[in-house]
Amino acid sequence: MTRERFIELVEQEQEGLRRFLLALCEGNREDADDLAQETLLKAYLSYDGFVERFKFSTWLYRIAYNSFIDYTRLQHPPT
């Protein structure tokens, strides 16, 4: 995937990604925005590994969900 194609796909998914993270963060917009930024950075750094026969949105949302899980673990470490 080219950098230009990556940017195009992100622009298509950005609004939905933010809504998804906002729901996961139970309406906390600051946390959702931080996670969206982290997700897009992780996706950008690894977009060469994306296999184009799969849906970009599924790949991106999986990165977002994993970022949310990591964030949750940091906020509430096991006792």
N, C-alpha and C positions, 0 to 999 in steps of 0.2 A: 504494500500500500504506500502511496506517495504521501508526503506531508500535506499537500493540497487536498487530497481525498480525505485524509484524517480530519482536517479542519472542517471540511464540508459536512462530514458525518457528525462531528461534534455539534456543529451549529444546528443540525436537524434534531438532535437528541437532548440538547442542553436544557430546555424548558422542562421536559418530562423527567430528566434526571433530577433536577432541583425539586420538583414536586414529590418524586419518590423519596428523596432524602429528607424532605420536610416531614413527610408522613412517618418515616422511621424515627425521626428526632422528635416526634410528638409536638410539632409546631414550633420548635425552637429554631428560628430562622438563622441565628448566628452559627449554631452547630451545623445546620444543614449546609450553609454557605461554605463553612470551613471544609466540610467533608466533600462537597462538590469540587472545590479547588484541589483538594488532595487527590480525588478520583481522577480528575482531568490531567493532573501532573503525572500520576502513575500510568495512566493510559498513554499519554504522550511518550513517556520514557520507554514504553514497551510495545508501541504500535507496530513495530516490525515483526513482532511475534503473533500478531492477529492473523488468523486464517480466514481469508475472504469468503470461503464457501459457507461460513457461519454468519449469523446475524450480528452486526456491530452492536446493536442495542443490548443484546443478551450479554455480550462480552463486557460492555461498559457498565451495565447494571450489576454484573457479578463483581467487578472491581469495586463499585460503590458499596455494595452490600458487605463485602469483605472489609472495606475501610470502616464501615459503620461498626462491624463486630469488633474490630481492633480497637476502635475508639471506646466502645462500651466496656471492653475488658480493662482498658486503662482507667476509666472512670469508676469502675466497680470491681476491683481485683478480688479474686477468691480469697476467702478467709481461712 
